[in-house]
Amino acid sequence: MTIGEKIRKSRKKAKVTAAELGALVGLSGAAISKIELDLVKNGPSPEMLINISDVLHDPSILTHALLENPICKRVIPRAFEPLNNINDNPSAILAKIQEEMEEGIEAAKILARNFSHADPENLPNHKGVLFANLEQILDVSRCIEEMFARLKACGALTEEEQLEIHIRQQVKVERNGHHISDAEVA
């Protein structure tokens, strides 16, 4: 999907005409149509993408633009290779997990609020909000996986000890009656 197609899809989902969107971002309806048809050389400016994203309440437009930009695809991983890497220090790892968990809790609250609506898929930018918050929740899982890998790498934990921790947790869960499958209930 091109950036123009992404903008058009978001605009239609928001039930906004090209002329209305243009008026809200300082362009004509014809200019919006050119953007949506990918007829603008080098695409819309970053400022215009931000304006369109803000007006349509769809940050996934910006994410899409970054993910599809050939320069960003090649430069960002090289320039920011250590971005989000976790320090080997167990204290730093645990601090990172705490930070991600706090952000994950906020993401879960947002999703719980959205899914409390009768028809959450009709909420503005439902998929964008869903994906962004699920990504944040997934960050918690990744940090935990990283913590176990680092603890094993430094010799603080063996594979067998990690397995023992998982078994102990499963026993505790079963003892407390959590996570019982439908088959076990029947």
N, CA and C atoms as a LAMMPS dump frame, in Angstrom:
ITEM: TIMESTEP
0
ITEM: NUMBER OF ATOMS
558
ITEM: BOX BOUNDS ff ff ff
-5.0000000000000000e+02 5.0000000000000000e+02
-5.0000000000000000e+02 5.0000000000000000e+02
-5.0000000000000000e+02 5.0000000000000000e+02
ITEM: ATOMS id mol type element x y z
1 1 1 N 0.848 -1.175 0
2 1 2 C 0 0 0
3 1 3 C 0.892 1.236 0
4 2 1 N 0.581 2.166 -0.878
5 2 2 C 1.356 3.405 -0.939
6 2 3 C 0.869 4.361 0.138
7 3 1 N 1.625 5.426 0.366
8 3 2 C 1.211 6.419 1.361
9 3 3 C -0.087 7.094 0.923
10 4 1 N -0.241 7.318 -0.389
11 4 2 C -1.483 7.907 -0.884
12 4 3 C -2.676 7.015 -0.607
13 5 1 N -2.507 5.728 -0.861
14 5 2 C -3.595 4.776 -0.586
15 5 3 C -3.914 4.73 0.905
16 6 1 N -2.878 4.81 1.726
17 6 2 C -3.069 4.792 3.178
18 6 3 C -3.863 6.019 3.623
19 7 1 N -3.521 7.181 3.085
20 7 2 C -4.233 8.413 3.441
21 7 3 C -5.687 8.331 2.984
22 8 1 N -5.905 7.878 1.746
23 8 2 C -7.274 7.773 1.225
24 8 3 C -8.097 6.825 2.092
25 9 1 N -7.528 5.689 2.44
26 9 2 C -8.24 4.709 3.274
27 9 3 C -8.605 5.327 4.626
28 10 1 N -7.667 6.029 5.227
29 10 2 C -7.916 6.669 6.521
30 10 3 C -8.96 7.776 6.393
31 11 1 N -8.881 8.551 5.316
32 11 2 C -9.847 9.641 5.093
33 11 3 C -11.249 9.079 4.927
34 12 1 N -11.376 8.019 4.144
35 12 2 C -12.7 7.416 3.926
36 12 3 C -13.24 6.809 5.215
37 13 1 N -12.363 6.201 5.985
38 13 2 C -12.797 5.628 7.265
39 13 3 C -13.306 6.727 8.197
40 14 1 N -12.668 7.896 8.123
41 14 2 C -13.09 9.028 8.952
42 14 3 C -14.298 9.745 8.364
43 15 1 N -14.75 9.297 7.179
44 15 2 C -15.912 9.887 6.495
45 15 3 C -15.715 11.381 6.228
46 16 1 N -14.527 11.679 5.692
47 16 2 C -14.151 13.051 5.349
48 16 3 C -13.897 13.09 3.845
49 17 1 N -14.399 14.104 3.168
50 17 2 C -14.144 14.228 1.73
51 17 3 C -12.743 14.792 1.515
52 18 1 N -12.251 14.648 0.291
53 18 2 C -10.937 15.206 -0.045
54 18 3 C -10.962 16.72 0.131
55 19 1 N -12.05 17.343 -0.259
56 19 2 C -12.166 18.803 -0.113
57 19 3 C -12.151 19.206 1.36
58 20 1 N -12.859 18.451 2.208
59 20 2 C -12.891 18.766 3.644
60 20 3 C -11.504 18.589 4.259
61 21 1 N -10.845 17.493 3.91
62 21 2 C -9.498 17.266 4.432
63 21 3 C -8.565 18.371 3.973
64 22 1 N -8.661 18.715 2.687
65 22 2 C -7.826 19.792 2.156
66 22 3 C -8.015 21.082 2.92
67 23 1 N -9.273 21.445 3.158
68 23 2 C -9.561 22.689 3.891
69 23 3 C -8.958 22.664 5.297
70 24 1 N -8.982 21.485 5.924
71 24 2 C -8.465 21.367 7.292
72 24 3 C -6.939 21.42 7.368
73 25 1 N -6.261 21.072 6.248
74 25 2 C -4.79 21.077 6.265
75 25 3 C -4.205 22.176 5.38
76 26 1 N -5.058 23.026 4.82
77 26 2 C -4.567 24.148 4.021
78 26 3 C -4.265 23.813 2.572
79 27 1 N -4.931 22.809 2.019
80 27 2 C -4.761 22.449 0.62
81 27 3 C -6.122 22.394 -0.061
82 28 1 N -6.101 22.294 -1.353
83 28 2 C -7.351 22.11 -2.089
84 28 3 C -7.719 20.629 -2.1
85 29 1 N -8.97 20.36 -2.43
86 29 2 C -9.396 18.977 -2.581
87 29 3 C -8.618 18.287 -3.693
88 30 1 N -8.311 19.041 -4.755
89 30 2 C -7.546 18.488 -5.875
90 30 3 C -6.133 18.101 -5.424
91 31 1 N -5.537 18.904 -4.552
92 31 2 C -4.193 18.601 -4.044
93 31 3 C -4.219 17.322 -3.2
94 32 1 N -5.282 17.148 -2.407
95 32 2 C -5.423 15.928 -1.614
96 32 3 C -5.569 14.729 -2.548
97 33 1 N -6.352 14.895 -3.606
98 33 2 C -6.522 13.807 -4.586
99 33 3 C -5.191 13.426 -5.212
100 34 1 N -4.356 14.424 -5.524
101 34 2 C -3.03 14.137 -6.095
102 34 3 C -2.165 13.358 -5.095
103 35 1 N -2.25 13.741 -3.821
104 35 2 C -1.497 13.022 -2.79
105 35 3 C -1.979 11.577 -2.73
106 36 1 N -3.3 11.394 -2.725
107 36 2 C -3.869 10.058 -2.605
108 36 3 C -3.578 9.18 -3.824
109 37 1 N -3.395 9.809 -4.971
110 37 2 C -3.061 9.075 -6.191
111 37 3 C -1.549 8.951 -6.383
112 38 1 N -0.787 9.42 -5.392
113 38 2 C 0.678 9.37 -5.415
114 38 3 C 1.255 10.114 -6.617
115 39 1 N 0.637 11.243 -6.936
116 39 2 C 1.091 12.053 -8.061
117 39 3 C 2 13.202 -7.622
118 40 1 N 2.216 13.335 -6.329
119 40 2 C 3.086 14.389 -5.805
120 40 3 C 4.509 13.845 -5.78
121 41 1 N 5.395 14.498 -6.524
122 41 2 C 6.785 14.039 -6.581
123 41 3 C 7.367 14.004 -5.173
124 42 1 N 7.974 12.895 -4.815
125 42 2 C 8.565 12.653 -3.496
126 42 3 C 7.526 12.624 -2.373
127 43 1 N 6.254 12.59 -2.727
128 43 2 C 5.183 12.485 -1.726
129 43 3 C 4.99 13.761 -0.936
130 44 1 N 4 13.753 -0.047
131 44 2 C 3.749 14.95 0.769
132 44 3 C 4.902 15.2 1.737
133 45 1 N 5.07 16.445 2.12
134 45 2 C 6.145 16.785 3.064
135 45 3 C 5.862 16.141 4.422
136 46 1 N 6.888 15.971 5.222
137 46 2 C 6.659 15.426 6.567
138 46 3 C 5.662 16.266 7.367
139 47 1 N 5.732 17.589 7.222
140 47 2 C 4.801 18.459 7.946
141 47 3 C 3.371 18.196 7.502
142 48 1 N 3.18 18.006 6.179
143 48 2 C 1.839 17.745 5.677
144 48 3 C 1.351 16.381 6.151
145 49 1 N 2.235 15.394 6.175
146 49 2 C 1.842 14.078 6.691
147 49 3 C 1.393 14.173 8.152
148 50 1 N 2.117 14.954 8.936
149 50 2 C 1.749 15.143 10.342
150 50 3 C 0.388 15.818 10.43
151 51 1 N 0.176 16.856 9.629
152 51 2 C -1.116 17.557 9.645
153 51 3 C -2.258 16.621 9.262
154 52 1 N -2.07 15.868 8.201
155 52 2 C -3.111 14.945 7.743
156 52 3 C -3.38 13.893 8.822
157 53 1 N -2.31 13.341 9.383
158 53 2 C -2.447 12.343 10.442
159 53 3 C -3.209 12.908 11.637
160 54 1 N -2.873 14.128 12.027
161 54 2 C -3.543 14.768 13.165
162 54 3 C -5.018 15.007 12.873
163 55 1 N -5.316 15.531 11.694
164 55 2 C -6.706 15.838 11.337
165 55 3 C -7.545 14.561 11.285
166 56 1 N -6.964 13.489 10.756
167 56 2 C -7.704 12.228 10.637
168 56 3 C -7.605 11.374 11.907
169 57 1 N -6.844 11.859 12.888
170 57 2 C -6.627 11.115 14.142
171 57 3 C -6.124 9.703 13.844
172 58 1 N -5.141 9.626 12.96
173 58 2 C -4.611 8.327 12.544
174 58 3 C -3.084 8.362 12.494
175 59 1 N -2.425 8.072 13.641
176 59 2 C -0.965 8.075 13.658
177 59 3 C -0.352 6.966 12.807
178 60 1 N -1.153 5.982 12.416
179 60 2 C -0.604 4.907 11.585
180 60 3 C -0.179 5.427 10.21
181 61 1 N -0.681 6.596 9.807
182 61 2 C -0.225 7.212 8.553
183 61 3 C 1.268 7.518 8.658
184 62 1 N 1.681 8.055 9.791
185 62 2 C 3.102 8.403 9.988
186 62 3 C 3.962 7.154 10.081
187 63 1 N 3.474 6.155 10.784
188 63 2 C 4.216 4.901 10.888
189 63 3 C 4.399 4.29 9.508
190 64 1 N 3.317 4.29 8.736
191 64 2 C 3.373 3.732 7.39
192 64 3 C 4.398 4.49 6.538
193 65 1 N 4.373 5.812 6.622
194 65 2 C 5.308 6.625 5.84
195 65 3 C 6.75 6.29 6.202
196 66 1 N 7.025 6.121 7.483
197 66 2 C 8.389 5.768 7.906
198 66 3 C 8.776 4.376 7.446
199 67 1 N 7.866 3.428 7.61
200 67 2 C 8.184 2.046 7.253
201 67 3 C 8.381 1.86 5.759
202 68 1 N 7.744 2.704 4.964
203 68 2 C 7.856 2.577 3.512
204 68 3 C 8.95 3.454 2.913
205 69 1 N 9.527 4.341 3.695
206 69 2 C 10.556 5.237 3.197
207 69 3 C 11.858 4.454 3.003
208 70 1 N 12.377 4.404 1.759
209 70 2 C 13.583 3.6 1.519
210 70 3 C 14.801 4.092 2.297
211 71 1 N 14.888 5.38 2.527
212 71 2 C 16.021 5.9 3.297
213 71 3 C 15.911 5.442 4.744
214 72 1 N 14.717 5.586 5.306
215 72 2 C 14.53 5.156 6.694
216 72 3 C 14.79 3.67 6.846
217 73 1 N 14.359 2.888 5.88
218 73 2 C 14.565 1.439 5.942
219 73 3 C 16.041 1.08 6.033
220 74 1 N 16.894 1.871 5.378
221 74 2 C 18.323 1.544 5.349
222 74 3 C 19.133 2.266 6.414
223 75 1 N 18.77 3.508 6.73
224 75 2 C 19.592 4.322 7.616
225 75 3 C 19.28 4.099 9.093
226 76 1 N 18.013 4.076 9.455
227 76 2 C 17.654 4.011 10.869
228 76 3 C 18.251 2.794 11.569
229 77 1 N 18.156 1.588 11.007
230 77 2 C 18.765 0.452 11.722
231 77 3 C 20.266 0.611 11.939
232 78 1 N 20.945 1.252 11
233 78 2 C 22.397 1.454 11.158
234 78 3 C 22.706 2.563 12.153
235 79 1 N 21.953 3.645 12.067
236 79 2 C 22.228 4.801 12.93
237 79 3 C 21.82 4.532 14.372
238 80 1 N 20.779 3.717 14.572
239 80 2 C 20.245 3.511 15.911
240 80 3 C 20.276 2.046 16.319
241 81 1 N 21.308 1.338 15.902
242 81 2 C 21.399 -0.088 16.2
243 81 3 C 21.216 -0.393 17.681
244 82 1 N 21.815 0.383 18.59
245 82 2 C 21.641 0.039 20
246 82 3 C 20.315 0.507 20.595
247 83 1 N 19.454 1.15 19.783
248 83 2 C 18.185 1.65 20.284
249 83 3 C 17.391 0.515 20.932
250 84 1 N 16.932 0.727 22.143
251 84 2 C 16.135 -0.218 22.915
252 84 3 C 16.91 -1.443 23.39
253 85 1 N 18.215 -1.507 23.127
254 85 2 C 18.976 -2.618 23.685
255 85 3 C 19.031 -2.459 25.194
256 86 1 N 19.04 -3.57 25.857
257 86 2 C 19.031 -3.55 27.308
258 86 3 C 20.456 -3.776 27.804
259 87 1 N 20.861 -2.986 28.738
260 87 2 C 22.159 -3.11 29.374
261 87 3 C 22.289 -4.506 30
262 88 1 N 23.515 -5.036 30.061
263 88 2 C 23.745 -6.355 30.649
264 88 3 C 23.538 -6.369 32.165
265 89 1 N 23.594 -5.227 32.791
266 89 2 C 23.456 -5.136 34.236
267 89 3 C 22.046 -5.565 34.647
268 90 1 N 21.903 -6.566 35.553
269 90 2 C 20.561 -7.019 35.962
270 90 3 C 19.68 -5.885 36.481
271 91 1 N 20.257 -4.934 37.174
272 91 2 C 19.476 -3.805 37.678
273 91 3 C 18.895 -2.986 36.525
274 92 1 N 19.699 -2.759 35.474
275 92 2 C 19.223 -2.012 34.312
276 92 3 C 18.15 -2.797 33.562
277 93 1 N 18.339 -4.108 33.479
278 93 2 C 17.346 -4.959 32.816
279 93 3 C 16.015 -4.864 33.558
280 94 1 N 16.065 -4.975 34.873
281 94 2 C 14.835 -4.925 35.666
282 94 3 C 14.183 -3.543 35.613
283 95 1 N 14.995 -2.498 35.56
284 95 2 C 14.438 -1.147 35.42
285 95 3 C 13.725 -1.001 34.077
286 96 1 N 14.299 -1.577 33.024
287 96 2 C 13.682 -1.54 31.703
288 96 3 C 12.366 -2.318 31.708
289 97 1 N 12.36 -3.473 32.363
290 97 2 C 11.122 -4.255 32.461
291 97 3 C 10.052 -3.45 33.194
292 98 1 N 10.439 -2.798 34.283
293 98 2 C 9.478 -1.993 35.035
294 98 3 C 8.899 -0.89 34.156
295 99 1 N 9.757 -0.2 33.414
296 99 2 C 9.316 0.88 32.526
297 99 3 C 8.338 0.346 31.475
298 100 1 N 8.695 -0.783 30.856
299 100 2 C 7.827 -1.36 29.829
300 100 3 C 6.517 -1.851 30.429
301 101 1 N 6.564 -2.398 31.648
302 101 2 C 5.33 -2.863 32.294
303 101 3 C 4.4 -1.697 32.594
304 102 1 N 4.962 -0.595 33.044
305 102 2 C 4.123 0.582 33.32
306 102 3 C 3.449 1.074 32.038
307 103 1 N 4.207 1.093 30.947
308 103 2 C 3.626 1.498 29.67
309 103 3 C 2.626 0.446 29.184
310 104 1 N 2.914 -0.839 29.455
311 104 2 C 1.999 -1.912 29.085
312 104 3 C 0.686 -1.835 29.843
313 105 1 N 0.759 -1.435 31.109
314 105 2 C -0.465 -1.269 31.911
315 105 3 C -1.334 -0.17 31.306
316 106 1 N -0.718 0.933 30.924
317 106 2 C -1.483 2.021 30.297
318 106 3 C -2.101 1.559 28.984
319 107 1 N -1.347 0.779 28.213
320 107 2 C -1.862 0.255 26.943
321 107 3 C -3.048 -0.669 27.204
322 108 1 N -2.936 -1.52 28.226
323 108 2 C -4.033 -2.433 28.561
324 108 3 C -5.274 -1.658 28.997
325 109 1 N -5.08 -0.573 29.735
326 109 2 C -6.224 0.251 30.16
327 109 3 C -6.939 0.852 28.952
328 110 1 N -6.16 1.327 27.988
329 110 2 C -6.745 1.907 26.775
330 110 3 C -7.544 0.854 26.025
331 111 1 N -6.958 -0.336 25.865
332 111 2 C -7.655 -1.406 25.149
333 111 3 C -8.9 -1.852 25.903
334 112 1 N -8.821 -1.957 27.224
335 112 2 C -9.99 -2.346 28.017
336 112 3 C -11.114 -1.327 27.844
337 113 1 N -10.751 -0.053 27.853
338 113 2 C -11.739 1.011 27.66
339 113 3 C -12.383 0.893 26.275
340 114 1 N -11.551 0.687 25.256
341 114 2 C -12.08 0.585 23.89
342 114 3 C -12.974 -0.636 23.727
343 115 1 N -12.565 -1.766 24.298
344 115 2 C -13.352 -2.984 24.139
345 115 3 C -14.577 -3.012 25.052
346 116 1 N -14.71 -2.025 25.94
347 116 2 C -15.924 -1.954 26.756
348 116 3 C -17.083 -1.347 25.961
349 117 1 N -16.786 -0.758 24.796
350 117 2 C -17.842 -0.221 23.925
351 117 3 C -18.578 -1.374 23.262
352 118 1 N -19.853 -1.131 22.943
353 118 2 C -20.676 -2.168 22.314
354 118 3 C -20.065 -2.649 21.001
355 119 1 N -19.511 -1.738 20.227
356 119 2 C -18.924 -2.104 18.936
357 119 3 C -17.581 -1.39 18.788
358 120 1 N -16.52 -1.942 19.403
359 120 2 C -15.227 -1.241 19.41
360 120 3 C -14.647 -0.993 18.022
361 121 1 N -15.02 -1.818 17.039
362 121 2 C -14.468 -1.637 15.698
363 121 3 C -14.966 -0.361 15.042
364 122 1 N -16.025 0.239 15.577
365 122 2 C -16.525 1.5 15.028
366 122 3 C -15.893 2.718 15.692
367 123 1 N -15.024 2.498 16.656
368 123 2 C -14.318 3.618 17.278
369 123 3 C -13.327 4.195 16.271
370 124 1 N -13.06 5.499 16.337
371 124 2 C -12.084 6.105 15.407
372 124 3 C -10.732 5.405 15.512
373 125 1 N -10.185 5.047 14.361
374 125 2 C -8.858 4.437 14.271
375 125 3 C -8.703 3.203 15.155
376 126 1 N -9.732 2.365 15.184
377 126 2 C -9.713 1.174 16.039
378 126 3 C -8.466 0.317 15.809
379 127 1 N -8.181 -0.018 14.558
380 127 2 C -7.032 -0.89 14.269
381 127 3 C -5.717 -0.239 14.672
382 128 1 N -5.567 1.052 14.375
383 128 2 C -4.336 1.75 14.742
384 128 3 C -4.109 1.74 16.244
385 129 1 N -5.176 2.023 17.002
386 129 2 C -5.084 2.026 18.465
387 129 3 C -4.811 0.608 18.968
388 130 1 N -5.509 -0.365 18.406
389 130 2 C -5.32 -1.756 18.811
390 130 3 C -3.868 -2.193 18.593
391 131 1 N -3.363 -1.974 17.38
392 131 2 C -2.005 -2.414 17.064
393 131 3 C -0.96 -1.693 17.909
394 132 1 N -1.085 -0.378 18.045
395 132 2 C -0.095 0.385 18.816
396 132 3 C -0.04 -0.095 20.263
397 133 1 N -1.197 -0.362 20.851
398 133 2 C -1.212 -0.789 22.245
399 133 3 C -0.782 -2.241 22.406
400 134 1 N -1.118 -3.088 21.453
401 134 2 C -0.631 -4.468 21.514
402 134 3 C 0.887 -4.515 21.346
403 135 1 N 1.433 -3.63 20.507
404 135 2 C 2.887 -3.553 20.365
405 135 3 C 3.526 -3.197 21.703
406 136 1 N 2.894 -2.258 22.433
407 136 2 C 3.444 -1.863 23.724
408 136 3 C 3.395 -3.019 24.71
409 137 1 N 2.31 -3.776 24.692
410 137 2 C 2.197 -4.929 25.58
411 137 3 C 3.229 -5.991 25.197
412 138 1 N 3.453 -6.162 23.906
413 138 2 C 4.458 -7.118 23.433
414 138 3 C 5.861 -6.725 23.894
415 139 1 N 6.12 -5.428 24.026
416 139 2 C 7.427 -4.98 24.521
417 139 3 C 7.732 -5.57 25.897
418 140 1 N 6.703 -5.732 26.737
419 140 2 C 6.9 -6.315 28.072
420 140 3 C 7.428 -7.734 27.926
421 141 1 N 6.777 -8.503 27.076
422 141 2 C 7.187 -9.892 26.853
423 141 3 C 8.62 -9.966 26.332
424 142 1 N 8.953 -9.084 25.406
425 142 2 C 10.315 -9.094 24.856
426 142 3 C 11.357 -8.765 25.915
427 143 1 N 11.052 -7.815 26.785
428 143 2 C 11.998 -7.464 27.851
429 143 3 C 12.186 -8.631 28.808
430 144 1 N 11.114 -9.341 29.089
431 144 2 C 11.219 -10.493 29.984
432 144 3 C 12.06 -11.586 29.337
433 145 1 N 11.83 -11.834 28.051
434 145 2 C 12.657 -12.815 27.341
435 145 3 C 14.122 -12.4 27.383
436 146 1 N 14.381 -11.126 27.174
437 146 2 C 15.746 -10.613 27.196
438 146 3 C 16.364 -10.791 28.573
439 147 1 N 15.571 -10.551 29.625
440 147 2 C 16.077 -10.715 30.98
441 147 3 C 16.526 -12.154 31.211
442 148 1 N 15.684 -13.126 30.821
443 148 2 C 16.065 -14.527 31.007
444 148 3 C 17.323 -14.861 30.201
445 149 1 N 17.41 -14.364 28.978
446 149 2 C 18.594 -14.634 28.153
447 149 3 C 19.852 -14.053 28.801
448 150 1 N 19.771 -12.828 29.305
449 150 2 C 20.938 -12.192 29.928
450 150 3 C 21.331 -12.894 31.225
451 151 1 N 20.306 -13.3 32.019
452 151 2 C 20.617 -14.006 33.271
453 151 3 C 21.312 -15.335 32.986
454 152 1 N 20.898 -16.004 31.914
455 152 2 C 21.555 -17.266 31.538
456 152 3 C 22.952 -16.991 30.988
457 153 1 N 23.077 -15.931 30.208
458 153 2 C 24.381 -15.61 29.599
459 153 3 C 25.434 -15.28 30.652
460 154 1 N 25.026 -14.632 31.738
461 154 2 C 26.006 -14.271 32.771
462 154 3 C 26.164 -15.36 33.828
463 155 1 N 25.434 -16.469 33.677
464 155 2 C 25.586 -17.588 34.603
465 155 3 C 24.745 -17.485 35.86
466 156 1 N 23.895 -16.485 35.951
467 156 2 C 23.053 -16.334 37.14
468 156 3 C 21.885 -17.31 37.141
469 157 1 N 21.577 -17.865 35.965
470 157 2 C 20.43 -18.76 35.826
471 157 3 C 20.752 -19.797 34.756
472 158 1 N 20.394 -21.042 35.021
473 158 2 C 20.587 -22.081 34.005
474 158 3 C 19.264 -22.327 33.284
475 159 1 N 19.349 -23.034 32.18
476 159 2 C 18.148 -23.411 31.424
477 159 3 C 17.214 -24.238 32.305
478 160 1 N 17.797 -25.161 33.079
479 160 2 C 17.009 -26.02 33.964
480 160 3 C 16.319 -25.196 35.044
481 161 1 N 17.017 -24.2 35.577
482 161 2 C 16.416 -23.349 36.609
483 161 3 C 15.27 -22.512 36.036
484 162 1 N 15.441 -22.049 34.807
485 162 2 C 14.351 -21.306 34.175
486 162 3 C 13.136 -22.214 33.992
487 163 1 N 13.363 -23.435 33.553
488 163 2 C 12.274 -24.394 33.394
489 163 3 C 11.596 -24.647 34.74
490 164 1 N 12.395 -24.779 35.797
491 164 2 C 11.841 -24.997 37.134
492 164 3 C 10.943 -23.82 37.545
493 165 1 N 11.37 -22.603 37.239
494 165 2 C 10.566 -21.418 37.559
495 165 3 C 9.228 -21.478 36.818
496 166 1 N 9.27 -21.861 35.554
497 166 2 C 8.036 -21.957 34.766
498 166 3 C 7.112 -23.047 35.333
499 167 1 N 7.688 -24.176 35.712
500 167 2 C 6.888 -25.265 36.279
501 167 3 C 6.266 -24.819 37.598
502 168 1 N 7.043 -24.185 38.448
503 168 2 C 6.518 -23.702 39.735
504 168 3 C 5.382 -22.707 39.521
505 169 1 N 5.532 -21.829 38.541
506 169 2 C 4.48 -20.851 38.248
507 169 3 C 3.221 -21.565 37.758
508 170 1 N 3.386 -22.569 36.886
509 170 2 C 2.237 -23.311 36.368
510 170 3 C 1.5 -24.026 37.493
511 171 1 N 2.25 -24.64 38.406
512 171 2 C 1.638 -25.319 39.557
513 171 3 C 0.846 -24.315 40.388
514 172 1 N 1.419 -23.16 40.634
515 172 2 C 0.735 -22.121 41.413
516 172 3 C -0.545 -21.672 40.717
517 173 1 N -0.479 -21.483 39.403
518 173 2 C -1.643 -21.062 38.626
519 173 3 C -2.753 -22.107 38.734
520 174 1 N -2.379 -23.366 38.544
521 174 2 C -3.37 -24.442 38.619
522 174 3 C -3.958 -24.565 40.024
523 175 1 N -3.109 -24.427 41.045
524 175 2 C -3.563 -24.515 42.427
525 175 3 C -4.584 -23.419 42.743
526 176 1 N -4.388 -22.256 42.152
527 176 2 C -5.294 -21.127 42.397
528 176 3 C -6.487 -21.093 41.441
529 177 1 N -6.552 -22.086 40.528
530 177 2 C -7.698 -22.184 39.636
531 177 3 C -7.706 -21.197 38.482
532 178 1 N -6.56 -20.632 38.158
533 178 2 C -6.47 -19.684 37.041
534 178 3 C -6.17 -20.433 35.752
535 179 1 N -6.55 -19.846 34.658
536 179 2 C -6.208 -20.361 33.325
537 179 3 C -6.673 -21.794 33.1
538 180 1 N -7.834 -22.135 33.602
539 180 2 C -8.384 -23.463 33.362
540 180 3 C -9.017 -23.459 31.98
541 181 1 N -8.677 -24.455 31.172
542 181 2 C -9.211 -24.521 29.832
543 181 3 C -10.675 -24.923 29.866
544 182 1 N -11.414 -24.633 28.767
545 182 2 C -12.83 -24.997 28.674
546 182 3 C -13.006 -26.5 28.801
547 183 1 N -12.076 -27.296 28.273
548 183 2 C -12.163 -28.753 28.347
549 183 3 C -12.087 -29.229 29.786
550 184 1 N -11.247 -28.561 30.598
551 184 2 C -11.105 -28.965 32.005
552 184 3 C -12.349 -28.63 32.814
553 185 1 N -13.063 -27.563 32.433
554 185 2 C -14.259 -27.141 33.145
555 185 3 C -15.409 -28.113 32.881
556 186 1 N -15.497 -28.607 31.634
557 186 2 C -16.619 -29.479 31.231
558 186 3 C -16.571 -30.849 31.821
